């Protein structure tokens, strides 16, 4: 059977046939730019939990699309969404082509494809449905997208099927033979609208009560519809569409705004140009092809979210269920527990104007919903994880000079979280008796082994996470105290500076670990390596006590003192990377599936571990940071389908790769300081928004030459392993001399 390539695909398909394990993807049209290094397939097979998705979208824009399948190994696609509403939180409007007469089971049939004939670029997607001899292409806009379905020449049956993903009210309507509109209800009460046009007229039909009919409209749960084209219709059926969270009329307006005078090629080129702007902002020299692929793919993933849902001066807010008028972007879809560590700090460097708009969006959410969010998505603040790390995000950005939001109103929301909101994991809303206990006693109480839960608000699966909550709360309270100082609120500073030291209340001097206490102040005798139920959630969260041993990045000197000084601190770091599991991996991962990417007890696969290898810089051994960072990047961030060691979390993990590959990292969000690691490139140039350039020059850098021999900053000798945000944005030059063996005296 002859393979049916579209004209555009013919120029690309030979490149798509390259294996993902190749040193590069040789897309000829991307040659000479950094775009050729982006490979959305990296990490498409998860370690244990979620894989990455080959997502097509514009940077930080609403429309996001990927083929609906389990992962890269799955050779069947069930459908193509018209939009991914939120990262890992659902899609709307399913579409798929068919070359057979419509039957009741047409919508449930999966579509085999060939991995090697798939092209995945951020601005363009194509796949070949091998059983149907149909090529599917897609290119995204901001609020629009376009699919092209290339059928066999003069195919007798050419149909496009529509479905919905959510088991809630939906509707489809066809008119004029080529016009379709629809509505799908997302997350219970949010109506999402679509408007689209085909390039040819066809005959519409629907499924109602399990019966196929020639009606042109249908509504109800699981509404399904289709349109069939005659053999005389074009072999390539094109479908342009727009999405709105506001109204059917706004969907039409979004269509008009982006598709007037625009065809597939123009839309695709605009997307390519948008991504070229992203990748061209950071230029690198040296490094291996694989390192460049990992780096620029990570940079691509750092732009998946937050997304701007402002539509032509209006936006729907899930925080008060109203439509608002605004000339500013309104951003949603963020998981601050994952992104405050590196993604927001990276954006503060690369695009502070967008970061300002995101902070303003948080403030607007607080004004609309009454609480400062921590996991803001389309439908509101999703109750996830623990702590209020949006507090740290605001402090970090404020100290880096980012304004353009109501700082006093932001502080009001932050204070409300700190004094009135529950700290319980996976719960939002007012405080309970456990929070009052924390305020009075300086730690979150845990249950003794076998003790039954008496607080109804505690999530039956997520539990109290008493140590994790205490440590996270201490960081947040420290951030409140620091922001109070910035805003000239000395009384608040005094109160929260004291609360910021609460982490010390769970330090067990005998075990040299953070150990839970009960409500009576008694230590609970646990094995911090394995106790605590699923994910250690009785005491910790997703990770064990070895990870939470280091969750005091806001007060590294204080943690060093608890451990007995720098030598003991360094020895404990060494032990973290060498300590065994004391059981089989399958037994350990059956309880801690999030703790992947293991090196000893260190888990590269989860966000709380990101800063740990950089702590050697504070213990008199920067060379060990250099060694560890290079090892972790090389072992766990390969440029293939297994190249992400855990849940990537929509840029949360990728930002670690971007920073670490460049050779520095924001070890303590809230302090405008970067600590130095070991760059994988001989030269990195960041084109800053203020017109200046920040450069990292690593002379003699290579895979082997990973150790810093000496350093200069702006030509002056640098004998400490850090520099400031102010130095970076002023256009500084960090120059390193690299070698194969460590200089154990540098930076101490």
C-alpha positions in Angstrom: 0.0 0.0 0.0 1.4 3.4 -1.0 2.0 5.7 1.9 -0.1 8.8 1.6 2.2 11.8 2.5 0.9 15.4 2.5 3.0 17.8 0.4 4.5 19.4 3.5 5.3 16.1 5.1 7.2 14.9 2.1 10.0 17.4 2.9 10.2 16.3 6.5 9.4 12.6 6.6 12.9 11.4 6.0 14.0 13.2 9.2 11.1 11.8 11.2 12.4 8.3 10.4 15.5 9.0 12.5 15.5 7.1 15.8 15.0 9.2 18.9 18.2 7.8 20.2 20.1 9.5 17.4 22.5 12.3 18.3 20.1 14.8 16.6 17.0 15.2 14.7 18.0 16.4 11.3 15.0 18.5 10.3 16.4 20.2 7.3 14.2 23.3 7.6 15.5 23.9 11.1 19.2 23.7 10.2 21.3 26.6 11.5 19.0 27.4 14.4 18.5 26.1 17.9 15.1 24.8 16.9 16.6 21.6 15.6 17.6 20.6 19.1 14.0 20.5 20.4 12.6 17.0 20.6 9.2 16.8 22.3 9.6 13.0 22.5 12.2 13.2 25.2 10.8 11.7 28.4 7.7 10.3 26.6 8.0 7.1 28.7 7.7 7.7 32.4 10.0 6.1 35.0 7.0 4.9 37.1 4.4 7.6 36.9 3.6 10.2 34.2 5.4 10.6 30.9 6.0 13.9 29.2 3.8 14.6 26.2 4.8 15.8 22.7 2.8 19.0 23.1 2.2 21.4 20.2 1.6 24.9 21.4 2.9 28.5 21.3 4.9 29.7 24.3 2.5 30.2 27.3 -0.6 30.2 25.1 -3.9 28.5 25.6 -4.1 26.0 22.8 -2.1 22.9 23.6 -2.5 19.6 21.7 -0.9 16.2 21.7 -2.0 12.7 20.5 -4.1 11.0 23.0 -2.2 7.8 23.9 -0.7 6.1 27.0 2.9 7.0 26.1 5.5 6.7 23.3 5.4 2.9 23.5 1.7 2.8 22.9 1.3 2.3 19.1 -2.3 3.3 19.0 -3.8 6.8 19.2 -7.4 7.0 20.6 -8.1 10.6 19.5 -6.7 14.1 19.0 -7.9 16.8 21.4 -8.8 20.3 20.2 -7.3 21.6 23.5 -5.6 20.4 26.6 -7.3 22.6 29.2 -4.8 22.1 32.0 -1.5 20.2 32.4 -2.5 16.6 33.3 -6.0 17.8 34.2 -8.0 17.0 31.1 -8.8 17.8 27.5 -11.8 19.0 25.5 -13.3 18.1 22.1 -11.9 14.9 20.6 -11.4 14.6 16.8 -10.4 11.7 14.6 -10.5 10.8 10.9 -12.1 7.6 9.6 -12.1 5.9 6.2 -14.9 3.4 6.9 -18.7 3.8 7.0 -19.8 5.3 10.3 -20.8 2.7 12.9 -21.7 2.7 16.5 -18.1 1.6 17.5 -16.3 4.1 15.2 -15.6 6.4 18.1 -14.1 3.8 20.3 -11.7 2.3 17.8 -8.1 3.2 18.3 -5.8 4.2 15.4 -2.4 2.4 15.0 0.4 4.7 13.9 4.1 4.3 13.1 6.4 6.0 15.5 9.1 6.5 12.9 6.7 8.4 10.6 5.7 10.8 13.3 6.9 14.4 13.3 6.8 16.3 16.5 7.8 20.0 16.6 6.3 22.5 19.0 4.7 24.3 16.1 3.8 21.3 13.9 2.7 17.7 14.3 2.2 14.9 11.8 1.5 11.2 12.1 0.6 8.5 9.7 -2.3 6.2 10.6 -1.0 3.0 9.2 -4.2 1.0 9.0 -6.2 3.8 7.5 -3.6 5.3 5.2 -4.4 8.7 6.5 -1.9 11.4 7.4 -2.9 13.8 10.2 -1.2 17.2 10.6 -1.7 20.0 13.2 -0.4 23.4 13.8 -1.4 25.7 16.8 -2.2 29.3 17.3 -3.0 31.2 20.5 -6.7 30.4 20.7 -7.0 28.5 17.5 -5.6 25.4 15.8 -5.8 23.7 12.4 -5.9 20.0 11.5 -5.3 18.5 8.1 -6.4 15.0 7.3 -4.9 13.6 4.0 -6.9 10.7 2.8 -6.0 8.2 0.0 -6.7 9.6 -3.5 -10.4 9.7 -4.3 -11.2 7.8 -1.1 -14.8 6.6 -1.1 -15.3 7.4 2.6 -13.8 10.4 4.2 -15.2 11.2 7.7 -14.3 13.3 10.6 -15.6 12.2 14.0 -16.2 14.5 17.0 -16.5 13.4 20.6 -16.0 14.8 24.1 -13.7 13.8 27.0 -15.8 14.8 30.0 -18.9 12.9 31.1 -21.0 16.0 31.4 -23.4 18.1 29.2 -22.1 18.8 25.7 -23.5 19.7 22.3 -22.6 19.7 18.6 -24.2 21.8 15.8 -23.5 21.7 12.0 -24.6 24.3 9.5 -23.9 25.3 5.9 -22.4 21.9 5.2 -18.9 23.0 6.5 -19.5 24.9 9.8 -19.4 23.3 13.2 -19.9 24.6 16.7 -19.9 22.8 20.0 -19.8 23.0 23.8 -18.2 20.7 26.3 -18.6 21.1 30.0 -15.3 20.8 31.8 -14.8 20.1 35.5 -18.5 20.1 36.3 -19.6 23.6 35.4 -17.2 25.3 33.0 -18.6 25.6 29.5 -15.9 25.4 26.8 -16.9 26.5 23.3 -15.6 25.6 19.8 -16.2 27.1 16.4 -14.8 25.6 13.3 -14.8 25.5 9.5 -13.9 22.8 7.0 -12.5 23.5 3.6 -15.2 21.4 1.9 -18.9 20.8 2.4 -20.1 17.4 3.8 -23.0 15.6 5.3 -23.3 15.8 9.0 -24.7 13.2 11.4 -25.0 12.6 15.1 -25.3 9.8 17.6 -28.3 10.1 20.0 -29.3 7.4 22.5 -26.9 5.1 20.7 -28.5 5.6 17.3 -26.8 7.1 14.3 -29.0 9.7 12.6 -28.7 12.4 9.9 -29.6 15.2 12.3 -27.3 18.1 12.4 -27.3 18.8 16.1 -27.1 16.8 19.3 -26.8 17.6 23.0 -26.4 15.6 26.2 -23.7 13.7 28.0 -21.2 12.2 25.8 -22.5 13.9 22.7 -21.0 12.5 19.5 -21.2 13.7 15.9 -19.5 13.4 12.5 -19.3 14.8 9.0 -18.7 12.8 5.9 -17.3 14.0 2.6 -17.9 12.6 -0.8 -15.3 11.1 -3.1 -15.2 14.3 -5.1 -14.1 16.3 -2.0 -10.5 17.3 -1.7 -8.2 14.4 -0.6 -6.9 16.7 2.2 -9.7 17.8 4.5 -8.7 20.9 6.5 -10.4 21.9 9.8 -9.7 25.3 11.3 -11.2 26.0 14.7 -11.1 28.3 17.7 -11.7 27.7 21.4 -13.3 30.0 23.9 -14.0 29.8 27.7 -16.4 32.7 27.4 -19.1 32.2 24.8 -19.9 30.8 21.3 -19.7 34.3 20.0 -16.2 34.8 21.4 -15.1 31.5 19.8 -16.2 33.0 16.5 -14.3 36.2 17.2 -11.2 34.3 18.2 -11.4 32.5 14.9 -11.7 35.7 13.0 -8.9 37.3 14.9 -6.3 34.6 14.1 -7.5 33.1 10.8 -8.3 36.2 8.7 -6.0 35.8 5.7 -4.1 33.0 7.4 -3.7 29.4 6.1 -2.0 26.4 7.5 1.5 27.4 6.3 1.2 30.9 7.6 0.0 29.8 11.0 2.8 27.2 11.2 5.5 29.7 10.3 4.2 32.1 12.9 4.5 29.3 15.5 8.0 28.5 14.3 9.0 32.1 14.6 7.6 32.3 18.2 9.7 29.3 19.2 12.8 30.6 17.4 12.5 33.7 19.6 12.5 31.5 22.7 15.5 29.4 21.7 17.5 32.2 20.3 17.4 34.0 23.7 19.9 31.6 25.0 22.9 30.8 22.7 25.3 28.1 23.6 28.7 26.9 22.3 30.4 23.6 23.0 28.7 20.7 24.7 27.6 17.6 22.9 24.8 17.2 20.5 22.9 15.2 23.2 23.4 18.0 25.8 22.1 20.6 23.4 19.0 18.4 22.7 18.3 18.0 26.4 18.9 21.7 27.1 16.7 23.2 24.4 14.0 20.6 24.9 14.0 21.5 28.5 13.7 25.2 27.6 10.7 24.4 25.3 9.0 22.6 28.2 9.6 25.7 30.4 7.2 27.6 28.2 4.2 25.2 28.4 2.6 27.0 31.2 1.3 29.3 32.7 -1.1 30.0 29.8 -2.8 33.3 28.9 -6.6 32.8 28.7 -7.5 36.5 28.0 -9.6 36.5 24.9 -9.8 39.8 23.1 -9.9 41.8 26.3 -12.1 39.4 28.3 -11.4 36.3 30.3 -13.4 33.7 32.3 -12.3 33.3 35.9 -12.9 30.1 37.7 -12.3 32.0 41.0 -15.6 33.7 41.0 -17.2 32.1 37.9 -17.5 35.4 36.1 -16.3 37.1 32.9 -13.9 39.9 33.5 -12.8 42.7 31.2 -9.0 43.4 31.2 -6.4 44.6 28.8 -3.7 42.5 30.7 -3.1 38.8 30.2 -4.7 36.5 32.7 -2.6 33.4 33.3 -3.7 30.1 34.7 -2.3 26.6 35.1 0.5 26.6 37.6 1.6 24.1 40.3 3.7 26.3 42.6 5.0 23.4 44.7 6.8 22.3 41.6 7.5 25.6 39.8 8.6 28.1 42.6 12.0 26.3 42.8 13.3 27.0 39.3 10.7 27.7 36.7 9.5 31.1 38.1 13.1 32.1 38.8 14.1 31.2 35.2 11.3 33.3 33.9 12.3 36.2 36.1 15.5 36.3 34.1 14.2 35.5 30.6 10.9 37.3 30.6 10.2 39.4 33.7 7.3 41.2 31.9 5.4 37.9 31.6 6.3 37.0 35.2 4.8 40.3 36.3 1.6 39.5 34.4 1.5 36.1 36.1 1.9 37.7 39.6 -0.8 40.1 38.7 -3.0 37.2 37.7 -2.4 35.6 41.2 -3.5 38.9 42.8 -6.6 39.0 40.7 -7.4 35.4 41.7 -7.1 36.4 45.3 -9.4 39.3 44.9 -11.9 37.2 43.0 -11.8 34.0 45.1 -10.7 35.2 48.6 -7.5 33.1 48.9 -4.1 33.4 47.4 -3.8 30.3 45.2 -1.0 27.8 45.1 -2.2 25.5 42.3 -4.2 28.0 40.1 -5.8 26.3 37.1 -8.8 27.1 34.9 -11.5 26.0 37.4 -9.8 27.6 40.5 -7.2 26.8 43.1 -6.7 23.1 42.8 -6.1 21.6 46.3 -2.8 19.9 45.9 0.4 19.1 47.8 1.3 21.2 50.9 2.6 24.6 51.8 1.9 28.1 50.4 4.9 28.5 48.2 3.3 31.3 46.2 4.5 33.3 49.1 8.1 32.4 48.2 7.4 33.1 44.6 6.2 36.7 45.3 9.2 37.4 47.6 11.7 36.1 45.1 10.2 38.1 42.2 9.9 41.2 44.3 13.5 41.1 45.4 14.5 40.7 41.7 12.8 44.0 40.9 9.6 42.7 39.3 6.7 45.0 39.8 3.5 45.7 37.9 1.2 44.1 40.5 -0.4 45.3 43.6 2.2 44.3 46.2 0.0 45.4 49.2 -2.9 43.3 48.0 -0.6 40.4 47.3 0.8 40.7 50.9 -2.8 40.8 52.2 -3.5 37.5 50.5 -0.2 36.0 51.7 -1.0 37.0 55.2 -4.5 35.5 55.0 -2.9 32.2 54.0 -0.4 32.4 56.8 -3.0 33.2 59.5 -6.3 31.9 58.4 -5.9 29.0 55.9 -5.4 25.4 56.7 -2.0 24.0 56.1 -3.4 20.5 55.6 -2.2 18.8 52.4 -4.6 18.7 49.5 -7.1 20.9 51.3 -8.1 24.5 50.7 -10.1 26.9 52.9 -10.2 28.0 56.6 -7.9 26.7 59.3 -8.7 23.8 61.6 -7.5 22.7 65.1 -4.2 21.4 63.7 -3.4 24.8 62.3 -4.1 26.4 65.7 -1.8 23.8 67.2 0.9 24.8 64.8 0.5 28.5 65.6 0.8 27.8 69.3 3.5 25.1 69.4 5.6 25.6 66.3 5.1 22.3 64.6 2.4 20.2 63.0 1.5 17.2 65.2 1.6 13.7 63.9 -0.3 10.6 65.0 1.5 7.9 67.0 1.7 4.6 65.2 -1.7 2.9 65.3 -3.5 6.1 66.5 -6.7 6.8 64.7 -7.3 10.1 62.9 -9.8 12.4 64.7 -9.7 15.4 62.5 -12.3 15.1 59.8 -10.6 17.5 57.4 -7.5 15.3 57.0 -7.4 13.7 53.6 -7.7 9.9 54.0 -4.9 9.2 51.5 -2.7 12.3 51.8 -2.7 12.1 55.6 -1.1 14.9 57.8 2.4 14.9 56.3 3.4 16.5 59.6 7.2 16.9 59.0 6.7 18.1 55.4 4.0 20.6 56.5 6.2 22.0 59.3 9.3 22.4 57.1 7.3 23.9 54.2 5.4 26.2 56.6 8.7 27.4 58.1 10.0 28.3 54.6 6.7 30.2 53.9 6.8 32.0 57.2 10.4 33.0 56.6 9.3 34.4 53.3 6.4 36.3 54.9 8.9 37.9 57.4 11.3 38.9 54.5 8.4 40.4 52.4 7.2 42.2 55.5 10.7 43.8 55.7 10.6 44.8 52.1 7.2 46.4 52.6 8.1 48.1 55.9 6.0 46.0 58.2 8.4 45.5 61.2 5.8 43.9 63.5 4.9 41.2 61.0 8.6 40.7 60.4 9.2 39.9 64.1 6.3 37.5 64.3 7.1 35.5 61.2 10.8 35.5 61.6 10.2 33.5 64.8 7.8 31.2 63.0 10.4 30.8 60.2 12.6 29.0 62.7 9.9 26.3 63.5 11.8 23.7 61.5 14.1 23.4 64.4 11.3 22.1 66.6 11.4 18.7 64.7 15.1 18.3 64.7 16.0 15.1 66.5 19.5 15.4 67.8 19.9 11.6 68.3 18.9 10.6 64.8 20.2 13.8 63.1 17.0 13.9 61.1 13.7 15.8 61.1 11.4 13.4 63.0 7.7 13.8 63.8 6.2 14.6 67.2 2.8 13.9 68.6 0.5 16.5 70.1 2.1 16.0 73.5 5.5 16.8 72.2 6.7 13.2 72.3 9.0 11.9 69.5 7.5 9.2 67.3 9.9 6.4 66.8 10.1 5.8 63.1 12.5 4.6 60.4 12.7 7.8 58.4 13.8 5.8 55.4 10.7 3.7 55.0 7.9 4.5 57.6 4.9 6.6 57.1 2.6 4.6 54.8 2.2 5.2 51.1 4.7 7.9 50.1 5.6 8.4 53.7 2.6 10.7 53.9 2.0 10.2 57.6 5.1 12.3 58.2 6.7 13.3 54.9 5.3 13.6 51.3 6.2 11.5 48.3 9.7 11.2 49.6 11.3 9.9 52.8 13.2 11.5 55.6 16.4 11.6 53.7 14.9 14.1 51.2 13.3 16.1 53.9 16.5 16.3 55.8 17.5 19.1 53.4 14.3 21.1 53.2 15.7 24.2 54.9 17.2 26.0 51.9 16.0 29.3 53.4 18.4 28.9 56.4 21.4 26.8 55.2 23.7 28.1 58.0 21.0 27.1 60.5 20.9 23.6 59.1 24.6 23.3 59.1 24.6 24.3 62.8 22.0 21.7 63.6 24.2 19.0 62.0 27.3 20.1 64.0 29.2 22.1 61.5 30.3 22.0 57.9 32.3 18.8 58.1 29.3 16.9 59.5 27.0 18.6 57.0 29.3 17.5 54.1 29.5 14.0 55.5 25.7 13.8 55.7 25.5 15.0 52.1 27.9 12.3 51.0 25.9 9.7 52.9 22.7 10.8 51.2 24.1 10.0 47.8 25.5 6.6 49.1 23.0 5.3 51.6 21.3 2.1 50.5 17.6 1.3 50.4 17.9 -1.7 52.9 15.4 -3.5 50.7 14.7 -4.3 47.0 13.9 -1.5 44.6 10.5 -2.9 43.9 9.7 -2.9 47.6 10.9 0.6 48.0 9.1 1.9 44.9 5.9 0.1 45.8 5.7 2.6 48.7 7.6 5.6 47.2 6.8 5.6 43.4 7.6 9.4 43.2 11.2 8.8 44.5 12.7 7.9 41.2 16.1 8.8 39.7 17.8 7.3 42.8 21.4 7.8 43.7 21.6 6.3 47.1 18.8 8.0 49.0 18.9 11.1 46.7 15.9 11.2 44.3 16.5 13.2 41.1 13.0 12.5 40.1 11.2 14.8 42.5 11.4 18.6 43.0 12.3 18.7 46.7 15.7 17.3 45.7 16.8 19.9 43.1 18.8 22.0 45.5 20.5 19.2 47.4 23.7 18.7 45.3 24.3 22.5 45.4 24.5 22.4 49.2 28.2 21.3 49.0 28.9 24.9 48.0 28.0 25.9 51.5 30.0 23.2 53.2 33.5 23.9 51.9 33.3 21.5 49.0 32.2 23.2 45.7 34.0 20.5 43.7 31.5 18.0 45.0 28.6 20.1 43.7 30.4 20.2 40.3 30.9 16.4 40.3 27.3 15.6 41.4 25.6 18.0 39.0 27.4 16.7 36.0 26.7 13.1 37.0 23.0 13.7 37.6 22.6 15.5 34.3 24.5 12.8 32.4 22.7 9.8 34.0 19.2 11.0 34.4 18.6 13.5 31.6 19.4 11.6 28.4 18.0 12.9 25.1 15.7 9.9 24.5 12.2 8.7 25.4 13.4 7.8 28.9 15.2 11.1 29.5 13.2 12.5 32.4 13.7 10.7 35.8 10.3 11.5 37.3 7.1 13.6 36.7 8.3 16.6 34.7 5.4 18.7 36.0 5.0 21.1 33.2 8.4 22.9 33.4 9.1 22.3 37.0 11.8 19.7 36.3 13.0 21.1 33.0 13.9 24.4 34.6 16.4 22.5 36.8 18.0 21.2 33.6 18.2 24.6 32.0 19.8 26.3 35.0 22.2 23.4 35.8 23.3 23.0 32.2 24.1 26.8 32.1 26.2 26.3 35.3 24.3 28.1 38.1 21.1 27.6 40.1 18.7 29.7 42.4 19.3 27.5 45.5 17.1 29.7 47.7 14.1 31.3 46.0 13.5 34.4 48.0 17.2 35.4 48.0 18.3 37.0 44.7 21.5 34.9 44.6 22.7 32.1 42.3 25.1 29.4 43.3 27.6 28.0 40.8 27.6 24.4 39.5 29.4 23.1 36.4 28.2 24.2 33.0 28.1 21.6 30.2 28.7 24.3 27.6 31.9 26.2 26.9 29.9 29.4 26.4 26.4 30.5 27.3 24.9 33.8 26.3 21.6 35.0 27.7 20.1 37.9 25.7 18.4 39.8 28.5 15.2 41.7 28.0 17.0 44.9 29.0 19.2 44.7 26.0 22.2 43.4 27.9 23.9 40.0 27.8 24.9 37.7 30.6 27.6 35.3 29.7 29.1 32.2 31.2 32.4 31.3 29.7 33.9 27.9 30.6 37.3 27.6 29.1 38.4 24.0 28.3 35.0 22.7 29.3 34.2 19.2 28.2 32.6 16.0 29.4 35.8 15.2 31.3 36.7 18.8 32.2 33.9 19.4 34.7 35.9 20.9 37.6 36.4 24.6 38.2 40.1 25.5 38.6 39.5 29.3 39.0 36.9 31.9 38.3 36.5 35.6 37.4 33.4 37.8 37.4 33.7 40.8 35.1 37.4 40.2 35.0 37.8 40.2 38.8 38.9 37.1 40.7 36.0 35.2 42.1 36.7 32.9 45.0 33.1 32.2 46.1 30.6 29.9 44.4 27.8 32.4 43.9 26.8 35.8 42.4 23.7 38.0 42.6 20.7 38.6 40.3 21.7 42.2 40.1 25.1 41.2 38.7 23.4 38.9 36.2 20.9 41.5 34.9 23.7 44.1 34.6 25.2 42.0 31.9 27.9 40.3 33.8 30.5 37.8 32.6 31.3 34.7 34.6 34.5 33.2 33.4 35.6 29.7 34.5 38.7 27.8 33.9 37.8 24.1 33.8 39.9 21.0 34.3 39.7 17.2 34.6 40.5 17.1 38.3 39.0 19.1 41.2 40.6 22.2 42.7 39.5 21.5 46.2 40.5 25.0 47.4 38.4 27.0 44.9 35.3 28.6 46.3 35.7 27.5 49.9 
